[in-house]
Amino acid sequence: EAILAGSFGVEVLNLQEKDPEGEVFGRPDQVEIDVIIKNGLVIICELKSSISKAEMYIFDRKVAFYEKRYQRSVNRKIVISPMVDARALPVAQQLGIEVYSYADEVQA
């Protein structure tokens, strides 16, 4: 969060939302969403030490949850993780998720 805010001059919001319908995890739970706002663009970012194929699908459901709840379209979906399961990469491509190994690789 600090790297993104400091390097790119963006606003980073960490939202903690209740999902009573279980849209993200298949059961009611708390959902954490990192939202980056820059010049009116909405970017949802997932920062993880590692990410699997299943977690890539969960991230996409978080984005859909955010769009539905806030009635706002997300312009970019970004995952930043130094360890991405090889099976997760085709899923990311199919879902339109950008994948980076380090935060400083992200082009603003």
Backbone hydrogen bonds, N-H to C=O, Kabsch-Sander energy under -0.5 kcal/mol:
donor,donor_aa,acceptor,acceptor_aa,energy
5,A,1,E,-2.7
6,G,2,A,-2.8
7,S,3,I,-2.8
8,F,4,L,-2.0
9,G,5,A,-1.3
10,V,4,L,-0.6
11,E,37,I,-2.0
12,V,10,V,-0.5
13,L,11,E,-0.5
13,L,35,V,-3.4
15,L,13,L,-0.7
15,L,33,I,-3.3
17,E,15,L,-0.6
17,E,31,V,-3.1
19,D,29,D,-2.3
22,G,19,D,-1.2
26,G,22,G,-1.4
29,D,19,D,-1.0
31,V,17,E,-3.5
33,I,15,L,-2.6
33,I,31,V,-0.5
34,D,45,C,-0.7
35,V,13,L,-3.1
35,V,33,I,-0.6
36,I,43,I,-3.5
37,I,11,E,-2.5
38,K,41,L,-1.7
41,L,38,K,-2.6
43,I,36,I,-2.8
43,I,41,L,-0.5
44,I,76,R,-2.3
45,C,34,D,-2.6
45,C,43,I,-0.5
46,E,78,I,-2.4
47,L,45,C,-0.5
48,K,46,E,-0.6
48,K,80,I,-2.2
51,I,83,M,-2.1
56,M,52,S,-1.5
57,Y,53,K,-1.6
58,I,54,A,-2.0
59,F,55,E,-2.4
60,D,56,M,-1.9
61,R,57,Y,-1.9
62,K,58,I,-2.1
63,V,59,F,-2.0
64,A,60,D,-2.1
65,F,61,R,-2.5
66,Y,62,K,-2.5
67,E,63,V,-2.6
68,K,64,A,-2.3
69,R,65,F,-2.6
70,Y,66,Y,-2.8
71,Q,67,E,-1.1
72,R,67,E,-0.8
75,N,42,V,-2.5
75,N,73,S,-0.5
76,R,42,V,-1.4
77,K,96,G,-0.6
78,I,44,I,-2.8
79,V,98,E,-3.0
80,I,46,E,-3.1
81,S,79,V,-0.5
81,S,100,Y,-2.9
83,M,49,S,-0.5
85,D,51,I,-2.6
85,D,83,M,-0.5
88,A,85,D,-1.9
89,L,85,D,-0.8
89,L,86,A,-0.6
91,V,87,R,-0.6
92,A,88,A,-2.5
93,Q,89,L,-2.3
94,Q,90,P,-2.4
95,L,91,V,-2.2
96,G,92,A,-0.7
96,G,93,Q,-0.9
97,I,92,A,-3.0
98,E,77,K,-3.1
98,E,96,G,-0.5
100,Y,79,V,-2.6
105,E,102,Y,-1.9
106,V,103,A,-1.3
108,A,106,V,-0.6
